[in-house]
Each structure stands twice: as C-alpha cells, then as structure tokens.
Amino acid sequence: MTAEQLNEIGKTTAPKPITEPTFKSPSCNFNANGAFWSITTVVTEGIEAWTSGKRKGQASEIEPIAGYPAITVTLPTDEVACDIAVDVANGQYLYAGFEISPSFADRFPKPCDGARQVAEAAMENLTK
C-alpha cells in the first residue's frame, strides 16, 4: 500500500512483511492505534478453500474488486474482524484482513468496509 492509501485508513507503524503460517504465503501486517490489517498473497490454494467449506468462516460473495470475484469471510461470533478474498488466478488469491479494537470502533471503518478498502488499495497497486 502506498503512504497515501495507508493514511486514508489510519496512521500505522512500518509494515511488517512475514510468511503467513496458515497459508505459507507472503504477507504484510499493518498496525495502527486501535486497528490491525493485513494483506496476504495466497499462492498455496484457491478461493474455493473458503467457498467449499474447507476453511472455517462464513464466505459470502460480494461485488467484484478491480474486476475480480471477491468474498467476505467472517465468523458469526466475531464482530470486530472481517476478511476479504479476491480471486486473482487459479489457485491464488489476495487476502485482506481488518480488525478493530471495540473501544476504537468510532475511529475506523467497520471491519468489512475496512477490509474492502485494504483489498481495493492492494488490487489497485497490483493491477497498475
């Protein structure tokens, strides 16, 4: 994400690149006072891992992002987090997560709105 895109969501610490252990794929984590978001380029499975029920979470189809099919992934018991998966290629997807601390809810977008904002920003950069 660009500095301008990050500032639209919230002031963050420097991004932390990691290999996300669940997906064994490159990821970058962003922390702000009261919120956390991440972007993972999943290269070890396709989006159908969510839509088929292989992975836990309620998958719901949403409007495409940058012309690519997308879903939200939520847990019914978790009101502070939301993830979005964007189906970018066979066996690969972009995974954007957004979570807020309840006491900071008024400072950030709702979790699924924040996840969409992160996914849109990442896809904007990837499709340039």
C-alpha positions as CSV (number, residue, x, y, z in Angstrom):
1,M,0.0,0.0,0.0
2,T,1.2,3.5,-0.7
3,A,1.6,6.1,2.1
4,E,-1.4,7.9,0.8
5,Q,-3.6,4.8,0.9
6,L,-2.4,4.0,4.4
7,N,-3.2,7.5,5.6
8,E,-6.8,7.1,4.3
9,I,-7.3,4.2,6.8
10,G,-5.2,5.3,9.7
11,K,-1.7,6.2,10.8
12,T,0.3,3.0,11.0
13,T,3.7,1.7,12.1
14,A,6.0,0.5,9.4
15,P,4.6,-2.6,7.7
16,K,5.9,-5.9,8.8
17,P,6.5,-8.4,6.0
18,I,6.2,-12.1,7.1
19,T,5.4,-15.5,5.7
20,E,1.8,-16.1,6.9
21,P,1.9,-19.5,8.6
22,T,-1.6,-20.7,7.8
23,F,-1.3,-20.1,4.1
24,K,2.5,-20.4,3.8
25,S,2.4,-17.3,1.7
26,P,3.9,-13.7,1.7
27,S,2.0,-11.3,3.9
28,C,2.4,-7.8,5.3
29,N,0.9,-6.6,8.6
30,F,0.0,-3.1,9.5
31,N,-0.7,-1.8,13.0
32,A,-2.5,1.4,14.0
33,N,-3.6,2.5,17.4
34,G,-6.8,0.6,17.7
35,A,-6.7,-1.4,14.4
36,F,-4.8,-4.0,12.6
37,W,-4.9,-5.0,8.9
38,S,-3.0,-7.4,6.7
39,I,-2.5,-8.3,3.0
40,T,-1.6,-11.8,2.0
41,T,-0.9,-13.1,-1.5
42,V,-2.1,-16.6,-1.1
43,V,-0.3,-18.9,-3.6
44,T,-0.9,-22.3,-1.9
45,E,-4.7,-22.7,-2.6
46,G,-7.6,-21.1,-4.4
47,I,-10.5,-19.1,-3.1
48,E,-12.6,-22.3,-3.3
49,A,-11.0,-23.3,0.0
50,W,-13.4,-20.8,1.6
51,T,-16.4,-21.4,-0.6
52,S,-16.3,-25.2,-0.3
53,G,-16.1,-25.1,3.5
54,K,-12.5,-26.5,3.7
55,R,-11.6,-23.5,5.8
56,K,-13.6,-22.2,8.7
57,G,-15.5,-19.0,8.2
58,Q,-18.7,-17.8,6.6
59,A,-18.0,-17.0,2.9
60,S,-20.3,-14.5,1.2
61,E,-20.0,-13.3,-2.4
62,I,-19.6,-9.5,-2.7
63,E,-19.2,-7.1,-5.5
64,P,-16.0,-7.7,-7.5
65,I,-12.8,-5.8,-6.7
66,A,-10.9,-4.4,-9.6
67,G,-13.0,-6.7,-11.8
68,Y,-12.1,-9.9,-9.9
69,P,-14.6,-12.1,-8.0
70,A,-14.5,-11.5,-4.2
71,I,-15.9,-12.9,-1.0
72,T,-16.1,-11.7,2.6
73,V,-15.0,-14.3,5.2
74,T,-16.5,-13.7,8.7
75,L,-17.1,-15.6,11.9
76,P,-20.6,-15.1,13.3
77,T,-19.1,-14.7,16.8
78,D,-16.6,-12.1,15.8
79,E,-17.9,-8.5,15.3
80,V,-14.5,-6.7,15.2
81,A,-12.9,-8.5,12.3
82,C,-13.6,-9.2,8.6
83,D,-11.5,-10.7,5.8
84,I,-11.9,-10.4,2.1
85,A,-10.5,-12.8,-0.5
86,V,-10.1,-11.7,-4.1
87,D,-9.9,-14.5,-6.7
88,V,-6.9,-13.3,-8.8
89,A,-5.9,-16.5,-10.5
90,N,-6.4,-20.2,-10.5
91,G,-5.0,-21.5,-7.1
92,Q,-4.2,-17.9,-5.9
93,Y,-6.0,-15.1,-4.2
94,L,-5.4,-11.8,-2.4
95,Y,-6.5,-12.0,1.3
96,A,-7.1,-8.7,3.1
97,G,-8.0,-8.7,6.8
98,F,-9.1,-5.9,9.0
99,E,-9.7,-5.9,12.7
100,I,-10.5,-3.1,15.2
101,S,-10.4,-2.9,19.0
102,P,-14.0,-2.3,20.2
103,S,-13.1,0.9,22.1
104,F,-11.7,2.4,18.9
105,A,-14.7,1.5,16.6
106,D,-15.6,5.1,16.1
107,R,-12.1,5.9,14.6
108,F,-12.0,3.3,11.8
109,P,-14.3,1.9,9.1
110,K,-16.5,-1.1,10.1
111,P,-14.5,-4.3,9.7
112,C,-15.8,-5.4,6.3
113,D,-15.6,-1.8,5.0
114,G,-12.0,-1.6,6.2
115,A,-11.1,-5.0,4.7
116,R,-12.6,-3.9,1.3
117,Q,-10.7,-0.6,1.4
118,V,-7.5,-2.5,2.0
119,A,-8.3,-5.1,-0.7
120,E,-9.1,-2.3,-3.2
121,A,-5.9,-0.4,-2.4
122,A,-3.8,-3.6,-2.8
123,M,-5.5,-4.5,-6.1
124,E,-5.1,-1.0,-7.4
125,N,-1.4,-1.4,-6.9
126,L,-1.2,-4.9,-8.3
127,T,-3.1,-4.1,-11.5
128,K,-1.1,-1.0,-12.4
